[in-house]
Amino acid sequence: LHLRETRKVKNLTALPLEMVKKLPAFLNAPKAVLWDTHRQNLVYVLDVPGYPDMRAKIVVRLGDVEKRSKRQIHNWVVNGGIVSATDLSKPGTWEVVTGAV
């Protein structure tokens, strides 16, 4: 699971386990939703309790096609982690769909 992979846990960029367990509730009330203009994904932005300058970033791929079976898979979480709020403010990378980073 990319949300809690060993590399991210060691680098302190993995989502806290409590956030992973409650992911549907967090996705239901994001701080912002961004459109990744390069990869064509939705990015849900969440506050990280106790870290005011950091954000949780959950990447959702829309209407993707599964490579092996060639069947369409609907929206699914493909990645996530902790990033600085300034990383989500780079011009030209993201379009704000709703909310604010």
C-alpha positions in Angstrom: 0.0 0.0 0.0 1.6 3.2 -1.2 0.1 5.2 1.7 2.2 3.4 4.3 5.1 2.0 2.4 8.4 1.5 4.3 10.2 4.3 2.5 7.5 6.8 3.4 7.4 5.7 7.0 11.2 6.1 7.3 11.1 9.6 5.6 8.1 10.7 7.8 6.0 11.3 4.7 3.6 8.4 5.2 0.0 9.1 6.2 -0.6 8.5 9.9 -2.3 5.2 10.4 -5.3 6.8 12.0 -5.9 8.8 8.8 -5.6 5.7 6.6 -8.2 3.9 8.8 -10.6 6.8 8.4 -9.8 7.7 4.8 -13.4 7.7 3.6 -14.4 10.3 6.2 -11.3 12.4 5.4 -12.1 12.3 1.7 -15.6 13.3 2.4 -14.5 16.6 3.9 -11.2 17.7 2.3 -9.5 21.1 2.8 -9.2 21.3 -1.0 -9.5 19.3 -4.2 -6.9 19.9 -6.9 -6.6 18.8 -10.5 -3.2 17.5 -11.4 -2.7 19.1 -14.9 0.2 16.8 -15.8 -1.2 13.4 -14.7 -4.9 14.1 -15.0 -5.7 13.0 -11.4 -7.7 14.5 -8.6 -5.7 15.3 -5.5 -7.5 15.6 -2.2 -5.7 17.9 0.3 -6.3 17.3 4.0 -5.0 18.9 7.2 -2.6 16.8 9.2 -3.4 17.1 12.9 -0.5 18.6 14.8 1.3 19.8 11.7 0.0 23.2 10.5 2.5 23.6 7.7 2.0 20.1 6.3 -0.8 18.6 4.2 -1.9 15.1 3.4 -2.2 14.5 -0.3 -4.4 11.7 -1.6 -4.2 11.0 -5.3 -7.3 9.6 -7.0 -7.1 8.3 -10.6 -10.4 8.7 -12.5 -11.8 6.1 -14.9 -8.5 4.3 -15.2 -8.1 1.1 -17.3 -6.4 -1.9 -15.6 -3.3 -2.7 -17.6 -3.4 -6.5 -17.4 -7.1 -7.2 -18.1 -7.8 -4.0 -20.1 -11.0 -3.6 -18.1 -12.1 -0.2 -16.9 -11.6 0.4 -13.2 -13.5 3.3 -11.8 -12.0 6.0 -9.5 -9.4 4.6 -7.1 -6.8 5.9 -4.7 -3.3 5.4 -6.3 -1.1 7.2 -3.8 -0.8 9.5 -0.9 1.5 11.0 1.6 2.5 14.0 3.6 3.9 17.1 1.8 4.5 20.7 2.7 1.6 23.1 2.0 4.0 25.1 -0.3 4.5 22.0 -2.5 0.8 22.1 -3.4 1.0 25.8 -4.3 3.3 25.5 -7.4 1.8 27.3 -10.3 1.1 25.3 -13.4 1.0 22.0 -11.6 -2.4 22.1 -10.0 -5.8 23.7 -10.7 -8.0 24.3 -7.6 -11.3 22.6 -8.0 -12.6 23.6 -4.6 -11.2 24.8 -1.3 -7.8 26.3 -0.6 -4.4 24.7 0.2 
